[in-house]
Amino acid sequence: MSRPLLPSPACPAVHGRLGALLDHLDSRRLHGQRIFVTGGTGFFGYWLLSLFDLLHRQGVALKVCVLSRSPTAFLARAPFLADAPWLDWQQGDIKDFGALPPADLLIHAATDTDAAAHRHPLAIMDDILLGTRHTLERAREAGVRRALYVSSGAVYGRQPANVAHVPEDAAFAGDALHPGSAYGEAKRAAEQWCLQYGLQHGIAIPVARCFAFVGATLPLDGHFAIGNFIRDALAGQTIQVSGDGSPLRSYLYGADLAIWLLTLLLQGQHGRAYNVGADQALSIAELAHQVRDTLAPAAAVHIARGHDDKAGRNRYIPSIQRARHELALDAWTPLEEAIRLTAECASPVSQP
């Protein structure tokens, strides 16, 4: 029987939904573990640290060390973690940070996904490739014997129109010589590095290929359509769809994501990829209307232009059958609820 939850100053929609999903995580495997996390101050990190905080409040004895260039800046945005006794910080850059304290587990999730960062492909490739190599070396020195590499669905390249849900063993990939392929190709190469490094040094490293997500701390003024739609709805403005609304997407809620990542860390097979996301597709136009209906029924939706049938339809939808069948994972939070919960936490205090 789990212990009663102690109160948390985090957004109730964060710990509340995480608490509702805890039965899907075998938290006993984390008791007494020391975990090192890169990428711990972005969207993924916020949800992972919120889950660790909840587990600590339930009595799971764990220690987490997070790499960050600016821990103070993150804690100003997530003050409920400022005095967390289970949390330590390693200040530094992903490519050259110093020696780590002893650690049992690693979650390597560091990659800047901001649109501005992608205007500097060589820097993105350095962070992914050099950062992964350096992180694995430091983790091995610290005693890590199990790690999770957080990759991306971008490794598949453009999803063919005749493939409704892309599987992990898909035989297609991006164009390695296209200027826009830097992120996806670097992630693909880093996956191979993790495979070979783990084989040589006895470290189990499963791979999480991540798709699209929604939840607290998702930027509401960036290049994420769902975030922009939620912003418009909360402001009582017309929800603006900048394109034709035809691309197909699916969204996994942040609480589900955190449970998935810890399950993959603890139970995933070395050198095996697992798609991480939801598999219920909807168009961007349908998404805009769902956000409107959930948050601001009186608001209008404006789609910038009509669809050109000759252009084909962009889709980015994973198959999650492997995660379902092998690890009992699923998209548990319905999208309507995910949109509502994200809106509840959309405030300057809760937005890292």
Legacy VTK file of the C-alpha trace (Angstrom):
# vtk DataFile Version 3.0
C-alpha trace
ASCII
DATASET POLYDATA
POINTS 352 float
0.000 0.000 0.000
1.417 3.424 -0.945
1.953 6.096 1.654
-0.341 9.156 1.777
0.874 12.006 -0.387
2.414 14.964 1.396
1.244 18.338 0.058
3.267 19.954 -2.708
3.511 23.616 -3.713
3.711 22.550 -7.376
0.799 23.247 -9.712
-1.984 20.879 -8.527
-2.596 19.781 -12.108
0.987 18.447 -12.222
1.227 16.366 -9.060
-2.467 15.507 -9.198
-2.251 13.806 -12.569
1.122 12.244 -11.803
-0.378 10.786 -8.630
-3.274 9.342 -10.603
-0.812 7.512 -12.869
1.616 6.184 -10.251
0.159 2.680 -10.358
1.675 2.378 -13.851
5.217 2.808 -12.443
7.108 0.228 -10.381
8.670 2.822 -8.088
10.284 0.110 -5.917
13.023 -0.122 -8.541
13.992 3.482 -7.779
14.369 3.084 -4.027
17.943 3.841 -3.009
18.999 4.820 -6.534
21.220 7.754 -7.500
20.142 9.288 -10.809
21.986 11.755 -13.034
19.844 13.790 -15.459
20.833 15.985 -18.387
18.185 18.145 -19.994
16.577 18.515 -16.573
15.487 22.133 -16.894
13.304 21.985 -20.012
9.847 20.513 -20.564
10.981 16.899 -20.094
13.070 17.791 -17.076
10.289 19.709 -15.369
7.989 16.700 -15.563
10.685 14.232 -14.501
11.679 16.372 -11.514
8.020 16.812 -10.568
7.640 13.023 -10.617
10.792 12.543 -8.540
9.445 15.102 -6.061
6.173 13.220 -5.809
7.981 9.899 -5.305
10.106 11.450 -2.561
6.953 12.694 -0.826
5.654 9.124 -0.963
8.745 7.814 0.789
10.855 6.593 -2.145
14.484 7.196 -1.125
16.295 8.534 -4.182
18.910 11.145 -5.025
18.906 13.101 -8.267
21.707 15.243 -9.680
20.817 17.511 -12.618
23.237 19.102 -15.070
22.412 22.735 -15.838
24.220 25.818 -17.076
22.035 27.926 -14.774
20.319 26.094 -11.892
19.358 29.411 -10.279
17.396 30.505 -13.336
15.463 27.236 -13.435
14.672 27.281 -9.708
13.334 30.818 -10.052
10.807 29.361 -12.470
10.156 26.210 -10.415
10.506 27.440 -6.815
8.832 24.361 -5.329
12.083 22.490 -6.046
14.408 25.077 -4.488
14.819 23.266 -1.158
14.240 19.700 -2.335
16.482 17.492 -0.145
16.712 14.800 -2.822
17.962 17.188 -5.543
21.517 18.342 -6.288
22.943 20.305 -9.203
25.999 19.949 -11.412
26.689 23.250 -13.138
28.260 23.049 -16.563
27.874 22.507 -20.295
26.854 19.165 -21.794
30.076 18.921 -23.807
32.644 19.475 -21.051
31.173 19.283 -17.522
33.352 17.883 -14.748
33.380 14.617 -12.843
30.106 13.358 -11.364
29.318 12.049 -7.911
28.569 8.287 -7.816
25.426 7.418 -9.807
23.438 4.290 -10.643
21.182 5.563 -13.435
21.381 8.159 -16.207
18.677 9.976 -18.174
20.354 11.799 -21.058
17.742 14.186 -22.406
19.777 17.306 -23.169
18.954 18.882 -26.531
17.725 22.383 -27.310
14.512 22.029 -29.338
13.812 25.763 -29.553
13.269 26.963 -33.110
16.057 29.551 -32.765
18.569 26.836 -31.846
17.847 24.995 -35.090
19.136 27.957 -37.043
22.609 26.862 -35.887
22.853 23.231 -37.059
26.557 22.787 -36.267
25.922 23.814 -32.650
22.972 21.413 -32.443
25.145 18.584 -33.794
27.941 19.406 -31.345
25.512 19.290 -28.416
23.995 15.994 -29.520
27.105 14.137 -30.674
29.863 15.539 -28.483
27.483 15.946 -25.577
26.365 12.320 -25.742
29.928 11.028 -25.923
31.046 13.181 -22.999
27.974 12.351 -20.892
28.434 8.609 -21.326
32.111 8.845 -20.368
31.325 10.785 -17.200
28.423 8.469 -16.366
30.597 5.360 -16.755
33.239 6.878 -14.467
30.495 7.564 -11.893
29.371 3.925 -11.911
26.222 4.109 -14.071
25.173 0.725 -15.413
21.764 1.627 -16.867
20.908 4.727 -18.926
18.103 6.093 -21.083
18.960 7.993 -24.247
16.187 10.437 -25.159
16.090 10.599 -28.946
13.425 11.854 -31.343
10.944 10.765 -33.970
12.956 13.059 -36.251
15.267 10.089 -36.937
12.584 8.709 -39.285
12.599 11.759 -41.547
9.376 12.606 -43.361
6.686 10.030 -42.644
5.353 8.530 -45.903
1.733 9.284 -46.733
0.871 5.581 -46.802
2.224 4.949 -43.262
-0.411 5.883 -40.694
1.773 5.111 -37.650
5.551 4.894 -37.948
7.023 1.783 -36.222
10.443 1.562 -34.606
11.710 -0.817 -37.289
10.743 1.482 -40.184
13.179 1.148 -43.064
13.000 4.825 -44.061
14.960 7.799 -42.710
15.636 11.439 -43.467
17.836 12.709 -46.281
21.287 12.761 -44.689
22.430 15.549 -47.041
19.439 17.851 -46.618
20.347 21.018 -44.665
17.281 20.538 -42.486
18.319 17.046 -41.374
21.003 18.052 -38.868
18.906 17.384 -35.763
17.413 14.063 -36.878
20.676 12.708 -38.314
22.641 13.682 -35.213
20.072 11.922 -33.040
20.335 8.837 -35.244
24.138 8.816 -34.977
23.936 9.286 -31.200
21.659 6.250 -30.956
24.338 4.155 -32.661
26.968 5.584 -30.331
24.846 4.560 -27.324
24.431 1.060 -28.742
28.151 0.525 -29.267
29.215 2.245 -26.061
26.846 0.123 -24.019
28.073 -3.095 -25.629
31.713 -2.221 -24.957
31.280 -0.997 -21.381
28.406 -3.111 -20.077
25.856 -0.303 -19.770
22.240 -1.028 -20.734
20.984 1.914 -22.829
17.435 1.768 -24.242
16.367 4.589 -26.578
13.236 6.760 -26.288
12.188 8.207 -29.658
9.963 11.089 -28.621
7.208 12.730 -30.660
4.836 15.561 -29.582
3.707 16.533 -26.094
1.560 18.938 -24.106
1.553 19.960 -20.458
2.744 22.504 -17.935
5.842 24.488 -19.032
5.255 23.909 -22.748
5.974 27.343 -24.266
2.769 29.156 -25.216
4.561 31.643 -27.461
6.926 29.461 -29.449
6.792 27.100 -32.420
4.452 24.577 -30.783
1.016 24.867 -32.376
-0.852 23.436 -29.400
0.839 25.895 -27.036
-0.057 28.844 -29.240
-3.668 27.675 -29.497
-3.935 27.410 -25.699
-2.475 30.918 -25.380
-5.026 32.352 -27.809
-7.910 30.561 -26.090
-6.889 31.758 -22.619
-6.617 35.313 -23.919
-10.117 35.097 -25.424
-8.713 35.753 -28.866
-9.279 34.135 -32.236
-7.264 30.913 -32.409
-4.857 31.399 -35.290
-3.765 28.468 -37.495
-0.823 29.814 -39.486
-0.916 27.179 -42.242
-3.706 25.178 -43.866
-4.399 23.049 -40.784
-3.861 19.753 -42.615
-0.746 18.279 -40.874
-1.537 15.319 -38.614
-0.183 15.204 -35.087
-0.791 13.426 -31.778
0.019 14.567 -28.241
1.090 12.780 -25.072
0.510 14.575 -21.770
3.540 15.449 -19.615
2.506 13.202 -16.715
2.225 10.211 -19.048
5.600 11.135 -20.559
7.351 11.135 -17.178
5.971 7.683 -16.307
7.040 6.397 -19.734
10.597 7.723 -19.413
11.197 6.211 -15.982
9.708 2.892 -17.106
11.996 2.838 -20.153
14.971 3.722 -17.962
14.245 0.852 -15.593
12.903 -1.820 -17.961
13.859 -0.989 -21.545
16.235 -3.294 -23.417
19.711 -2.185 -24.396
19.923 -0.954 -27.975
16.158 -1.137 -28.452
14.152 1.898 -29.524
10.713 2.703 -28.154
8.467 5.342 -29.687
7.176 7.732 -27.018
3.960 9.583 -27.784
0.269 9.175 -28.447
-1.111 7.412 -31.506
-4.515 9.108 -31.882
-4.037 11.397 -34.871
-5.840 14.645 -35.515
-5.192 17.481 -37.910
-3.876 20.835 -36.728
-7.243 22.341 -37.717
-9.054 19.746 -35.595
-6.644 20.459 -32.758
-7.418 24.178 -32.913
-11.139 23.452 -32.671
-10.599 21.017 -29.780
-8.620 23.624 -27.843
-11.374 26.154 -28.584
-14.135 23.778 -27.481
-12.260 22.858 -24.286
-11.154 26.300 -23.141
-13.073 29.045 -24.963
-16.238 27.814 -26.729
-17.135 31.326 -27.884
-13.788 31.932 -29.616
-13.329 31.814 -33.374
-10.784 29.696 -35.247
-9.023 31.240 -38.239
-7.131 29.050 -40.722
-4.700 31.106 -42.786
-5.053 29.315 -46.106
-6.780 26.475 -47.897
-5.220 23.066 -48.397
-3.518 22.165 -51.675
-4.302 18.480 -52.258
-1.303 18.170 -54.567
1.070 19.056 -51.739
0.285 15.889 -49.795
-0.333 15.707 -46.083
2.392 16.004 -43.475
2.056 13.486 -40.658
4.084 12.789 -37.508
2.335 9.926 -35.728
4.099 7.073 -33.923
3.112 3.489 -33.506
3.290 2.764 -29.770
2.495 -0.938 -29.982
5.981 -1.926 -28.798
5.668 0.142 -25.607
2.120 -1.121 -25.071
2.896 -4.789 -25.499
6.344 -4.981 -23.882
6.035 -2.441 -21.047
2.263 -1.925 -20.540
2.566 1.784 -21.374
-0.203 3.811 -22.977
-1.525 7.311 -23.612
-3.653 7.362 -20.472
-4.615 11.047 -20.355
-7.255 12.032 -22.948
-6.281 15.036 -25.064
-9.213 17.132 -23.844
-8.083 16.622 -20.249
-4.454 17.292 -21.193
-5.445 20.622 -22.759
-7.455 21.615 -19.686
-4.688 20.653 -17.259
-2.084 22.529 -19.312
-4.240 25.651 -19.214
-4.620 25.370 -15.431
-0.842 25.664 -15.014
-0.343 28.398 -17.630
0.921 31.223 -15.437
4.195 33.166 -15.232
5.112 31.276 -12.044
4.686 27.802 -13.523
6.250 28.491 -16.915
10.018 27.688 -16.943
LINES 1 353
352 0 1 2 3 4 5 6 7 8 9 10 11 12 13 14 15 16 17 18 19 20 21 22 23 24 25 26 27 28 29 30 31 32 33 34 35 36 37 38 39 40 41 42 43 44 45 46 47 48 49 50 51 52 53 54 55 56 57 58 59 60 61 62 63 64 65 66 67 68 69 70 71 72 73 74 75 76 77 78 79 80 81 82 83 84 85 86 87 88 89 90 91 92 93 94 95 96 97 98 99 100 101 102 103 104 105 106 107 108 109 110 111 112 113 114 115 116 117 118 119 120 121 122 123 124 125 126 127 128 129 130 131 132 133 134 135 136 137 138 139 140 141 142 143 144 145 146 147 148 149 150 151 152 153 154 155 156 157 158 159 160 161 162 163 164 165 166 167 168 169 170 171 172 173 174 175 176 177 178 179 180 181 182 183 184 185 186 187 188 189 190 191 192 193 194 195 196 197 198 199 200 201 202 203 204 205 206 207 208 209 210 211 212 213 214 215 216 217 218 219 220 221 222 223 224 225 226 227 228 229 230 231 232 233 234 235 236 237 238 239 240 241 242 243 244 245 246 247 248 249 250 251 252 253 254 255 256 257 258 259 260 261 262 263 264 265 266 267 268 269 270 271 272 273 274 275 276 277 278 279 280 281 282 283 284 285 286 287 288 289 290 291 292 293 294 295 296 297 298 299 300 301 302 303 304 305 306 307 308 309 310 311 312 313 314 315 316 317 318 319 320 321 322 323 324 325 326 327 328 329 330 331 332 333 334 335 336 337 338 339 340 341 342 343 344 345 346 347 348 349 350 351
